[in-house]
Amino acid sequence: MTTAPSTLASAPLAPQAPSPAGRPARTAGSLVAHVVLVALLVVALYPIAYLLGTSFKSPQEIANNLNVLPESFTPKNYADGWSGIPGVSFARFFTNSVVVSVGVVVGNVVSCSLAAYAFARLRFPLRGLWFALMIGTLLLPHHVLVVPQYVLFNSLGWVNTPLPLIVPKFLATDAFFVFLMVQFMRGIPRTLDEAAAIDGCGPFATFFRIVLPLTKPALVTTTVFSFIQTWNDFFSQLVYLNDITKYTLPIGLRLFLDSSGQNSVGPMFAMSALSLVPVFLFFLVFQRLIVEGINTSGIKG
């Protein structure tokens, strides 16, 4: 004799409400996490806040007042800093930095994308060996190459010009950006290449029409990082630029201490604050694409 299954046994179990006893623990943990994050944010932003506050302080207050906010605002530091270098305006340094940074960005984007496409999508002899050698250049200290590079560029007559800073970037010398784009391009389905080949596209047409548009996040990441590195670079620009009219921002900021000493610290802080504006705007505009490019998440449908 068989019996029908019990109605209570076949009924779905109702979801249980979370225990009230667990809520205070989760709330306390969330509160602690937020406090820690706010503390880290304060520590990270303190140098920038101090820079901005000091840019509005008088020379006497800079020496005696270590507070972030100035006791009396001195906006004259910005006017003095803009025209404070004898014989040249600070606008000249901004212009030189823009020229060098834009040239480096264009060179890196063009050359690194082409090299990455070759490594990621094309088949050629010893491809793995050349890729390993390229990655190996990341382990080579930059300072080892300074002397031979200087001798080479000096023999070409390029010293005291922006050419040594820009031209090598058109030869895909930044292996990190090549590697970044290779990793991103490997996430693009090869069926797109095959479909392009059926439509009659060669390697270059496939690169420009298919692969390059889909690599936009990696291109933006390369653009922003190249711009920030070049904009803040001091050593390479100091080695190759000798004329004050060809100095870039990092070298120009150093002139405040060399020329006028302590009395020019206020204008130096003011010009330092202005030099952060382009970098901040770049990162603010392209923040989403930078994160996507670093994660190399592939294509999103």
Sequence and secondary structure as in RCSB ss.txt:
>XXXX:A:sequence
MTTAPSTLASAPLAPQAPSPAGRPARTAGSLVAHVVLVALLVVALYPIAYLLGTSFKSPQEIANNLNVLPESFTP
KNYADGWSGIPGVSFARFFTNSVVVSVGVVVGNVVSCSLAAYAFARLRFPLRGLWFALMIGTLLLPHHVLVVPQY
VLFNSLGWVNTPLPLIVPKFLATDAFFVFLMVQFMRGIPRTLDEAAAIDGCGPFATFFRIVLPLTKPALVTTTVF
SFIQTWNDFFSQLVYLNDITKYTLPIGLRLFLDSSGQNSVGPMFAMSALSLVPVFLFFLVFQRLIVEGINTSGIK
G
>XXXX:A:secstr
      HHHHS        TTHHHHHHHHHHHHHHHHHHHHHHHHHHHHHHHHHTTS HHHHHH  SSS SS  T
HHHHHHHT STTS HHHHHHHHHHHHHHHHHHHHHHHHHHHHHHHH   TTHHHHHHHHHHGGGS GGGGHHHHH
HHHHHTT TTSSHHHHGGGGGT  HHHHHHHHHHHTTS THHHHHHHHTT  HHHHIIIIIHHHTHHHHHHHHHH
HHHHHHH  HHHHHH  SGGG  HHHHHHHHHHHHGGGGHHHHHHHHHHHHHHHHHHHHHTHHHHHHHHHT    
 
